Amino acid sequence: MRRAGQLLLVLVLVRAAAAPAAPPTEDVFRRFADAVLQIRVTERESGAKAVVGSGFYADADGRIVTNYHVVAKAVLYPDRYVVERIDRQGGTETVSLEAIYAVHDLAVVRGPSRARVVISLAGATPVQGARLYAMGNPLDLGLSIVEGTYNGLLQHSLYQRLHLTGPLNPGMSGGPTLTERGALVGVNVRSAGDQVSFLVPATFARGVIEQARRRPEAPPSWIDVVREQLFAHQEAYFATLLAVDPIPTVTMEGFVLPGKLAPFLRCWGDAERDETDAYDVVAQECASDDYAFVSDRLLSGVVRYRHHVLTTTELNAFQLHALASEHFGEHYGSYFGDEEEVTAFVCRPRLLRHGDVSMKAAVCLRGYRRLPGLYDAVLRVVVLGSGDRVAESAVALSGVSTATVEHVVRRYLGVIGRAP
């Protein structure tokens, strides 16, 4: 009798083990679909959709975490745009801003409804290679879930971003990426294509929710909040960038030029030697992957710089300097923006001498109309060498103060010279 009972228990356990369990993707979607929303920015007069993104309920009181870049139009132009949230059933509510963390591209919005399902902000730190699940509204096609793989923190970044190997498509920005158990790993923020995607770590989502709970009422102007955050961001960023003393240098064809200024910069170089040309070019460029979103066409905290050294045995000194002047006049930096957002560039050229080196330099600035005190800046400099070589260098900065521009220009020009 006992043996028969044991056999029955074994049979029950075997059948239970053989019963198919719901796949993890299906289970995560079923449990958390009602916590994920579409966030839509519409133009007030026409009702036309201007931006479509995602968000998720982060507490029972109905606070929703999303990306700042999803709601930025409504922040910068509050009289023209309104923010709405749409649930799975198609229910639509107007929501208002409760907090912004522009540097980490996060915002909190809230409407009159409370949340039925909440995604916990306790956070998780998975091991590299762990399977993750990103949710959102890709291309305005409806709520979707995609699988991806966790691949750690970005290495070339001053501000933390998580690397997700998986497809985050437009419209998924602001949605959650979860473990199989439903722990928040990060907030979807952007994609570089080819299944290379990035998340804002969950710890910053907790910070922006706490900020929302502490704020008793909305500030007079969210634009001023963004401006203050961007000022603090660029001051800290460039203080870190230029803190090292002495500044690292690189020697290129007899010229001493600024090298890799910080570990979070990427630098690469190349040489162009074409027998059909009368000169050779050796080039190096360094750039950051970091930036803070300002608008669809403006970023803050970007730094980019390059060097070109031209050498020749065929051109005379006059021809070589004319060639360098052509490089000097080229625009440098990935700048966009229209007259509504920025002023025109104003340049101030000057001739300088540093030790035994003569330089022609120009600093160009343009201002942000909605965020006074922030500028895009370009420094261009031609360094005169001997009769057979000349160096050209350029620096592009975005969303910085004039004090930062002056500091960068002074430190940058101060290391340029000739190799002994």
Steps between C-alpha positions, in 0.01 A plus 500: 500500500781736591679412174185569301468838668861582420449405136192722482695795647780450248246488216340826619841671522602379155176628348542836673855530374388411149220760498609784269580826681427833337805630307676784689418761235131412508498499881672840533263656246190356673607625843614851409317604183252712697786692662644616165345797320537697184612858560387737227581869444240671283473845348226688685319662208498215248519204737769353273750257654843662525679234710413144599690321776442273798486513877409282797321532832758526777270541800138439596424874496532496122844651447643398164870487412596585141790662314552875508554496125148357455338801669761766414281682246239561769771623738656743253171611341229451767251723321517290183508140622317277750606161641260204516519142617315217323442162667454158337126546479538829317409717797659844464581756768686827501798483735713769658871510577609428856879467465780523244851352513624634167861383536385138522214551252220424747170664590198422715144575387172438679131502418183462708492117489671273749701199385363145507839341425829655608856418398723494805800734497698275734733440207719209399861453393504193275809312393632556149314282255178492704176500304299823531159616376438849363145633467363798315309628199725468193408715199152565647407136426371419847650351813781254427765302683846405369769276642856619540827427676664703775857601416602726786581869536627705209874544536543829314248700700519747785131450580377147549319320220429129480568305181209285379557276201151506355281717276360818659298667226370860492200528729644267766689787668392528862378143531639253755755221453443220751646173620296182471377561855385850416780697668574828324851510350471829313294740295516474120676810368650456152636267236813508285348249255604142428351393836731728699274676749539700821317529832500753782578301819209440737670696779441826309133412453474468878665840535258679268196341671632614840548846352135501388374395843701774674380780273178648647402679178625563149768770458410824319694383196625151413731662246689665786532162673649347184733797458632471857555125461688544172720772650590270790559214258740681268695656788556159661572337165768743388649529848562125481621522142759768573592404856811306400821701515701499286262444211594187301655574163571320176791570264407500131760571233695734728200677658392458863119499519233412763467122541235285665372728774292244694439122514139544383611651167547294185799587281593366159743601228601440142738614230423598142788448260385516138764517229273725293491767774777750561479453875440236772255528790527339843178530701369431849155557647361457853136518608270419788198271492341706779237763452193641666193537279375856454270472198467298181786706352702614801720310745701614802840383619634368171875546446678415178845597374726413209851560366624499141872530422582571136851429368635557151817493289329651195311807623667823604426665833240735350308213335518290819361780716224563244408132523494518880277808477249294301489249784478789746188634333315168507212464740563247778251334731163331450288805561138533404217718625312777323447871560225425752746313722841663452664823390747515211866420568717805572876448457795695637833423326837594646872438456684344795849401597578227752872471562659464158170394334281735297129420476192635328192432714127573491233438764140483373191507724126469453243528779199287597191721480287300746788438743690827535859466612561173313695500174645283229867583441767419243872576537703476178875545493776478239851443635780620274800270481801486277466548127395138431232444766206663674246383762130573517288425807137555597284455811120487508303539824122500545272642766771670707549833678742769382709436812540136394590605146770736628642233729509235226656738246769614743598146603481367144715768339742493792639156414550553126863522396781342303673182601858547622 
